[in-house]
C-alpha cells in the first residue's frame, strides 16, 4: 500500500509534527514500506493459532525474592545532610 503525500501530511498533522518537504517524502516511503509488510503478514493463515500465541517461549527473567539483612542504621544516617533521631530531616512540602 503506497501512501500519498497528502496522507503523510494528514498523519503528521494528527501527530502534531511539522515536516519539511524532504521529511514528507522520506516518511512517505518508510510508512509505505511498513504497510506493505503488514499486507504480507495479513496473508498468513492464523486460524489455528490462539489469540495469545507467542513466537518465542516466555520465561521470567526476575530472580526470586530473598530476605537479606538491612544496612546498619548508623551507616545510613551518616549520609543524611540533616537528621532528627533516626530519621532524615527535610523541609516540609505541604502547607
URQUI-V383610 format. One record per backbone hydrogen bond with DSSP energy under -0.5 kcal/mol. NH is the residue of the N-H (numbers start at 1). CO is the residue of the C=O. If there is no record, write none. Layout:
BEGIN
nh=NH co=CO
nh=NH co=CO
END
This chain:
BEGIN
nh=8 co=4
nh=9 co=5
nh=10 co=6
nh=11 co=7
nh=12 co=8
nh=13 co=9
nh=14 co=10
nh=15 co=11
nh=16 co=13
nh=17 co=12
nh=19 co=17
nh=24 co=20
nh=25 co=21
nh=26 co=22
nh=27 co=23
nh=28 co=24
nh=29 co=25
nh=30 co=26
nh=31 co=27
nh=32 co=28
nh=33 co=29
nh=34 co=30
nh=35 co=31
nh=36 co=32
nh=37 co=33
nh=38 co=34
nh=39 co=35
nh=40 co=36
nh=41 co=37
nh=42 co=38
nh=43 co=39
nh=43 co=40
nh=44 co=41
nh=46 co=44
nh=49 co=46
nh=53 co=50
nh=76 co=72
nh=77 co=73
nh=78 co=74
nh=79 co=76
nh=80 co=77
nh=84 co=87
nh=87 co=84
nh=89 co=82
nh=90 co=88
END
